[in-house]
Amino acid sequence: MAISDVKEYAHLTDADVEALGAEFDAIRREIESSRGEKDARYIRNVIRLQRLLEISGRTVLFASFLPPAWLAGVALLGTAKIIENMEIGHNVMHGQWDWMNDPEIHSTAWEWDNAGPSAHWKITHNYLHHKYTNVLGMDDDIGYGLLRVTRDQRWSPFYLGNPIYNLLLQSLFEYGVAIQHLELGKVAKKKWTKDSPEWQKFDADRKLVLKKVGRQAAKDYLLFPLLTGPAFLSTLTANIAANVVRNVWTNAVIFCGHFPDGAEKFTKDDIENETQGEWYLRQMLGSANISGGPVMHFMTGNLSHQIEHHLFPDLPSNRYADIAVRVRALAEKYDLPYTTGSLPVQYFKSWRTIAKLALPNKYLRATADDAPETKSERKFGGNAVTTIDPVTGKRRGLRTALSAGKRRFARSVA
């Protein structure tokens, strides 16, 4: 039932984990010391590109009553929104560019083109999700309070709607982000009085969300359509379509990084006195990458390098491709899995998990300790000791054990 002893599951000793952590610390120091003008030029050029795409899209939509212009406007505006949210907003708010000391590109000042207030996002995402990545009961990104994505979540008839909920969440993802911080499900169970500090905080947060949602809606669904005069209705539908394109793409990228096979879940048992090395290890085991070329990496905000992002969330995203080479080498050295796959494959696996876990565990094949969507150290029955291959001299640990398990399973069903 999820991983409760990360070191044991990883087939590593305390000394191994701390040595691994030291190697990651060395990567961080090297990247931090080498940040400079080339990196600053990169993010400034990305911002220029995003603004050019948005202006071009808004301009084309003055002729949105013509189908080709409508399609071009949606494509340009949708792309601009994706870049703003992912490669700029998300990464700026992580503090990746704070070292530049540019007040325009600083985590304390950036307000993104999204219905969710950046102040809330920096709490639910930057702090809670990244500190407690995939820890059950700590990380609300496990299912977003709506979906069942691991067998550790107790089944109820509500989850029969898993696939439908995810379809809605995809299309309306920015609003899911907006209300996540409010924790409406938990608030509904409380019996706060109107003058209690808890209710007053919730009320202030709710007002901030409503203000941001209203501002976004006024911009996209009233102001800009009005500016196009007689093309109001066609521009309105184009803006709606651009937001849906952005929402679906963002949702897909995030889900591919957190819910495909190999992105493990954890219990609270092992994090109370977690060392930096253990935190690094948990990030590796709890994240998944998307393979692809430069365009794919750019359009995902470099979250196709989700493992590297979780290891180093505040290092510049344009460095993740180089960091990934070194992280893969460490995975090889310590015989750890490095979960990656193409977008269609990772997305299919995420959807398969969501559809499958709509059902109670008794209708599912694998055990809760050996399921594709999550495993535990009990999968190995206590036999989680690293050995050395007598022929090659290489370490045989978790990755080797997982591969052997897959071969045994394949033979059992053949």
N, C-alpha and C positions, 0 to 999 in steps of 0.2 A: 504494500500500500504506500507507494511513493518512497523516496529515498530518505531515510532517517539518519544514516551514517554515511556521509559523503565520502570520507576517506576510505572506508571499507569497500563501498561500492566501486570506487575508482581504482581499487587494488594498489593503493599507495600508503606508505608509512608517513608518520608525522614529518620525518626528515625529507621524504620525497616531496611532500606538499610545500614545505617551506622553501625547498630548493626551486621548485616550480614557481613559487611566488617571487623569489628573488630574480628569476629570469624575466618575469613579467615587469617587475619594478625597473629592471635595466632597460627594457624596451621603452617604458614610459619616460625615463630620464633622457634617453637618447632623442626621442621625438620632441620632448619639451625643449631641449637645448638647441634643436635644429630648426625650430619654427622661425619663419622670417618673411621677407618681402614676397617671395614666391607664393606662400600660403595666403598672405593678405591680398595679393593680386587675384588669386583664385576666387575668394569669396566675394570680392568687389565686382569681379566680372560676372559671377553668377547672379548677383543682385541686378546688375545692368541688364543681363539677358532676360531675367524674369520680368522686369518692368517693361522691357521692349515687347515681350510676348503679350503681356496684359494690355498695354496700350494698343497694340496691333489688333488684338481680339476685340477690344471695346470699339475700335474704329470700324472694323469690318462689320460689326453688328448694326451699324447704322443702315446697312442694306440687308438686314436679317430676314426681310420678307422674301428674299431670293434664296432658294434652298442651298445653292453652293456657298453663299455668304454665311448662311446659318451654320452649316457644317464646319466651315473654316473658322468661324467665330468660336464655336464650341471647342474645336480642337486647340486653338490658340489659347483661349481663356482657361480651359481645363488643364492644359500643360503648364501654364503660368501658375495656377493654383497648386498643382502638385509640387512644382519646384519651390514655391514659397513655403508651403507647409513642411516639406520633407528635407530638402537640402539646405534651406535657409532657416525657417522658423524653428523647427525641431532642434536643429544643431546649434543655432545661436542661443536658444534658451538653455541648452545644456552647458553653456559657458565655453564652447569650443573656440570662440574667437575673442574671449575677454582679454586675453594677453595682448591684443592689439591696442587696448585702451581707446577704442573708437566708440564714442557714446551712441552712434547710430547702430553699431553692430555689437551690442552688448546684451548679456542675458537679463540685466535688470531693466532694460528699456524696450525690448522688442515685444510688440503686440501683433500676433499673427492673423492672417486672413482665415479665421476659423471661428465657429460659434462658441468654442470653449475659451474662457479667459486664460491668458497665459499664466497669471498668478496661480490659478488652480492647477493647471497642467504641471507646473514645476513642483507641486507637492505630490500629486497622485502619480506622476510619471518619473520625474527626475529623482525624487527622494524615495517614495514608497516602492515603486516598481523596480528601480535599479538597485536599491539597497537590499530588498527582499525578493529578488527575482524568482518567480515560480515557487515561492514558499506558501504553502496552503495556510489560509487564515491570516496572511500578512499582505499578500500581493493581490489586489483587486483585479488586476489584468488577467487573472486566471478565470476566464469566462465572463469577465466584466459584470458580474452579478446577474447575468442573464443566461449564459450558456453552460452546459455541462461538458467539460473537456478532459476530465480525468475521472477514473472510477473512485477516486477518493472523495469526490463530491457525492453525498448521499442522493440516490435517485428518488424523484417524486414524479407524479403524473404531469406536472408542469413541464418537465423536460421532454415530453413527447413532441413539443413544439420546437425543439432545438433547430431543425433546418429552417423553419419559417422565421424564427427569431433572428437567425444569422442573415437571412436575406434582407430583412428589415434593417438590421444593424449595418450591413454593407451600404445600403442606399442612404441611410441617415447617420453615417458614422460621426460626422462632426457634432451632431446633437447628442450622440452617445458619449462622446468626449466631454461635451459641455455639462452633462448632468452627472457624470461619473463621480466627481468630487463631492456632490451633494449626498451620495449614498442614500437615495430615496427609500430603498428597501429596508435599510436599518432604521431610518428615521420613522418609518411607518409603524415600527414596533415599539417606539419610545412613547412615553406619556409625559412629555415635557409641558410645563406651563409656559404661557406666553412671556413671562418675565424671567424665566430661567436663563442662565448664561448659555446653555447648550442651544436653546431655541433661538436666542438672539444671534448667535454665531451662524446657525443654519439660515436664518432669515437674511442676514447680511450677505452670505454666500449666494443665496437664491436670487437676491436682487441684482448682484453682480452678473450672474449668469443671464438673467432676463434682459439686463441692459445690453450685454454683449450680443445676445441672440437678436435683439431688436435692432441693434446697429447694423449687424451683418445683413439682416433681412431688408432693412431700409436701403442699404447700399445696392445689393444685388437684385432685389425684386421691386424696387420703386424708383430710386434715383437714376440709375443707369438706364433702365428701360424708358423712363420719362424723357431722358436726354435724346433718345432716338426718335421721338415724336410719333409719327404714324406707324413706326415699326415696334411700338411698345409691346404688343402681345408676343410677337416673334422673338424679340430680344429677351423678354421675360422667360420664355420657354428655353431659350438658349442658355441663359444664366442658370436656370434650374438644372439643365442637362450638364453644364460644366461642373457644377457642384457635385452632382451625382457621379460623374466620371472621377473626380478627385476623391470622393468618399470611397467608392468601390476599390480604386487602385490602392489607396492608403490602407484600407482594411485588409486587402489581399497581402500586401507587403508585410504588415505587422503580424498577421496570422501565420504567414510562411516562416517568420522568424521565431515563433513561440509555440506553435501547436502541431507541427508535423512530427512523425516518428523520430525519436532521438532527442527531442527537446524535453528533458526530464522535469519532474515535479519533486518538491521536497517538503518535509515536515519541519515543524519548529524545533524539533528535538536537538538538532545539530548546529543551530546558529547562535545560541545565546552567548557563547564565548568564541565565536568564529574569528579566526586569524585572517589577515589579509590574504595569505596564501590559500586558505580554505574558501574565501570569498571569490578569488580568481577561479578556482576550480569549479565552484558552483555555477559561475557565469558560463564557463565553457560547456558544462554538461546541460545547462538549461536553455541554450540558445541554438539556433539553426541558421545557416546561410542559404543564399540563393546564388547559384552559379550564373555566369553571364559575362558580357563584355562591358566596355566603358559606358555605353548608353544605358544599359540596364542598371549599372551601379549608380549612375548619376540620377536617373529618374526615380530610384528608390531612396534618394537622399543618402546613398551609400549604406542604407540599412540592409542591403543584400549581404553586407559584411556584419551581420547581426552579432556574431560571436565577438568580433573585434570591438564592436560598439559597446557591448555589455562589459567587456574587459576594460575599455578605456572610453567611457561615454563623453569625457570632456576634452579629448584630443581631436584635432581637426579631421573632419570626415574625408578630406582629399588624401589623407595619409593611410586610410584603412587598407587599401589594396596592398601597399608595401608591408604594413604590419601583419596582414594575413599570411604572407609568405613565412614570416618568422613564427607566427602562432601555429601554423600547420607543421612546421619543423619541430616545435615543442610537443605537439600532439603525437608525432611520430616517435620522438625520443622517449616520451613517457608512456607510450602505447595507449593513448587516450583517443576516444572517438572524436572526429571532427565532422559534425553533421552538416551536409550540404547537398543541394540538388537543384535542378532547374525549377523555374517558377511553376510550370504546369504540374510537375511531380510534387513539389512541396505543397502547392495549393490543393491538389487532389487529396493528399494525405490529411491535411487539416480538415477539409470538408468530410472526409471519410470518418474521422474521429468524431466530429460534431454530429453526423447522422447516426453513427453507431451508438453513441452514448445517450441518444434519446431513449434507448431501451434500458431496462434493468439489467444488472450484471448477470443474472441467471440466464439470460438469453445470449450472452457473449461467450466467445470461445476461450480466449486466453485467461489466465488467472490475473488477479489484480497486481501481482508482483512481477508479471512477465507479459504485460500487454504492450502492443506496439506504441501506444501513446504515452506510456510511462512504465517504469520498472522500479525495482527496489533491490537493496543489497541481499534480500532473502532469495532472490533469483538464483544466487550462486551457492546457497546452502552453507554459508560460512567459509566456502573455499574461495577466498578472495585475496590470495597471496601472489605477489609478483614473482615470476620465475625467469630464468635466463635460458634462451634457446641454446642447447649445447652445440648446435651446428653453426648458427649464424652469430651467436653471442649477443643477440638483441633481447631487449626486455619483452616479456610476455605478460601483459596485464589485462586491463579492461577491454580494450579494442579486440585483442585476440580472443578473449573469453566470449564476447558478444558474437564474434564471427563464428566461433565454434558452436554456440547455441543455435544460430541460424541454420547451420549445416545439419545439426541434429534434428531440428524441427522439419527441415525440408525432407530428410530421409524418413521421418515418422509419418508424413502425409503422402509420400510417394507411393 
